[in-house]
Amino acid sequence: MSEQTVTLAHGAGGKQTSELIEKVFKAHFSNPEFTADDAAVLPRPEGRIAFTTDGFIVSPWKFNGGNIGKLSICGTVNDLSCMGAKPEYMTCGFVIEEGFPLDSLEEIAAAMEKTAAEVGVKIVAGDTKVAGKGQVDGVFITTTGIGKVREGVKTSGSLAAPGDAVIVTGDVGRHGCTILIARDDFGIGSDVDSDCAPLWGTVESVLDVTEDIHVIRDATRGGVGTVLYEIAAQSDVGIALDQSTIPVDERVKGVCGMLGLEPLYLACEGRLVIFAPADKADAIVSKLREGKYSSNAAVIGRVTEENKGRVILETEIGTQSILPQPKGELLPRIC
């Protein structure tokens, strides 16, 4: 086995493990709280904290607009951000396939370093395991994050209220479309790129406009459509969407048109769904459109007392239909 690939010895806990940690992980993740001990000892933030964990097994590990390392930071940062929490600390666990190229592993770690630095979150501890050839598809990453919840903020999928505006922070479905193309199952050529992005800055800008935000969700697996059904059920409300206002990239429209896919059910990794009082919606969208990752934010619908548990699509020609509730395995599966 070439020294330029990960070997089983790298996961055995000996010299090679120490070298891997020093040369790849510590080299990119080092900060005052980063530790080689069994657990990081951290200062305790005042007030409420948010705490989350997530796993990432995306295939292929690298795609147009990012890689699994960037994705792992964004996914955890965004889950904390949706609770109004500034990301403070993260841990990460790697399960790496024997034979995985070391330069690819370093590329993943570098993407994690860059994305964490953008947000200001510190990677403080982790774990590395090496699995035999064929037991893992390249590399799997598990992350855990802790964030400090902003005072006065309370968001939950159970807090959507009739009259709320439904806002998306950008065009929908780009990540799922990117992964589908990267797998080359359909022979489609397109330069569509993932929307993968860390969104604490986006959430913070919205909270600076108003802390009266009822729901914030990141539209990952299952996309915006699945998120809306989850919120409709949690809050026991109906949701009416205006199809003409839903932003979709023209490249995504083209791919979906060829394959008969609904963009609302394609995953996003850099988009939020926000429910807020209607009288705050214009100010929120205006602020979002100034942001790095939310320039085409839009109000796409409203919360209703009717049709509880359902999402109604108001089409561009003035008709109404029930957006089908997602069932089974959604395509493309992103993890």
C-alpha positions, 0 to 999 in steps of 0.5 A: 500500500502506498504511503500516499494513502490511508492504511489500516495502521493509520487507525491502529492507535500507534505511530501512524495514527499520531502522524496522521493527526499531527500532519492532517487534522491538527495542522488544519484544526489547531486553536487554543481549545484543540486537544489531544486529550480524551475530551476538550475542557471548555469555558461554559457559556452563559445562558441557553445552549443548543447542542446537535450532532449529524453524520455525513456520507455523501457520495461522491465526496467531492462535488461542484461547490464543495466537498464532504468536509465543507458540508460537515461544517455547514450542516452542523453550523446551520442546525445550530443557527436554526435555533438562533444559536451562534456556533461556538465549538465542534467535534468531528469523527472520521471513518476512513476507507483503507486506501483513501488518498492522503491528499484528498483527506487533507483537501477535506480537512482544509475545507473544514478549516476554511469553513469553520474560520468563516463562522468563527466556530472552533473544532476542539476534539475528534476521533479517527477510525480506518475501515477495511477496503469496501467497508466505507465509501471513501470517508464518513464524517460525524460532527457534534456542535454546541452554540450559544442561543441568542437572548430573546430568541425562540424558534421551533417547528411547532411555532408557525402561526396562521398569517405568518409569511413563509420565506426562503433565503435563496433558490431551491434544489441546487445541492441535490441537483449538483450531487445527481449530476456528479454521480453521472447516472444520467449522462447530463452535463451541467455546470450547476454548483451546490449552494453549500454554505455556513449560514450563521451570518444569514441568521444573525442578520435576520435576528438583527431585523427582528427577533420575532421569528417563529421557525427557521429550518435548513432545507437539507434532505427532502428539500423545501417541500419536505420541510414545509410538510414537517412544519405543517404537521408540527404546528397543525397549520396549513401552508399555501405557496405561490409557485410564481415566487419560488426561486429556482436556478435556470440550470436546476429547472432544466435538469428537473424538466429532463428527469421529471423532478420537483425542485422543491424536493431536491436538497439544499445545503445553503438555504433556510426556510423562515416563518415570521409575522407577515408585517416583518417579511419585507424588512427580512427579505430586504436584509437577506438580499444584502447577504452573501448567501441570500441575494435572491431571498423571497416570500413564497407563501403564507400560513393558513388555518385551513388545510391543516397538515397540507401544503397547497400550491397556487400555480402561475395560472391561478389554480390550486393543487395539493403539493404531494407529500413525499414518500419513500426514498427521494431522488437523488439520495444525498447521504 
